[in-house]
Amino acid sequence: MVQHSTAIRLIQQLAIQNQDQLTGQLNVSAASGERWSLYFCVGRLIWATNYSHPVRSLRRQLSAYCPEFDFGTLAVRESDRFVCWDYQVVWVLLKRNILDKEKAIAIIEQTITDVLFDLFQQERREPLQFETIHHEALSILRMQIVAVNLKQAIKRAKLAFDEWKEAGLAQVSPNLIPIIRNLEALQENVPVKAFEQLRNKVNGQRTLRELSILTKIDMTRLTKSLAPYIRKRWIDLIPGEEIEKPGLTPARTPPGPAARPRNKPLIACVDDSPQLCEQLGKIIESAGYEFISITDSVQALPILLEKRPQLIFLDLVMPVANGYEVCTQLRRMSQFAETPIVILTGNDGVVDRVRAKMVKASDFLGKPIDREKLLATVRKFVQVQVS
């Protein structure tokens, strides 16, 4: 349900999600078309994004906390692992050891601070609308890097915005780009050294936030120093355009194995026993199908999302997450709402069958695996001619 900020202000909305222990996202929108999302895991902030310039924001944070990294070389494909590409990049760079945990946390905290700053500023201009969307917990928990304390995040952003307002900049967005309009007037009225710095740094390509990082000058102090030239129109402020995602084309081409067209149906087995997976694989592949085994239940969801099998065999008893839990999570995803899921178990009892139906499993297959029963189950759910 969409709610208007005339009744519930931004901070109140954030507090509600914290109190309700939301795992999902709070979408915020303005009539002007601006949109933001704040991501929560059990009520604590884990990320935030501004849809006007998520790539530009990510590049800025990486230049601040990991200046040795060449953003242009970034090649992280888009995937279903997390709903937000910019957070996915931070997670991948951490896993690749390009970022250490401390730098990743600093980027997350500063990104959240910047988004909250922008929201405080926007709320002064126009009412905001809020919409809460719930996500399944397993994938978010798996990719969580840090849980940011909501009160501290709000405090940091509010202090930064209050300082900005007190400097007389309440109507100036730090996402604007200063551009020199009257070079001659600046040259005549500004000391030589300061003029050279202005000409080199204020090149019409960098936002106020980016200039602050480049010059290592506090953003409020930097913008105040430019204010006299802005008032005289020697320098103008223009909207900052979004930049393209780096490495997007190389990351998509050539298509990987998961993206290539398949003539044969793909069948997956999630079971912590490599021996059972191998047994199923030999039987299923000999019958002309493709097969993939997943022995780690925690990795099951992202792999299944990537591969999109047409039938899933799911072990009932696994460490960390059992078959019922995984089945429940799969059924909550639109991609697997109709995918046949067959529970595997060595305990072929009435209770297990009832529970399998409760989590919307399609069928039940007992262990040890019988070749003919297995293939009959496959043919029952995969109605595709194989060669």
Order of alpha helices (4+ residues) and beta strands (2+ residues): beta-alpha-beta-beta-beta-alpha-alpha-alpha-beta-alpha-alpha-beta-alpha-alpha-alpha-alpha-beta-alpha-beta-alpha-beta-alpha-beta-alpha-beta-alpha-beta-alpha
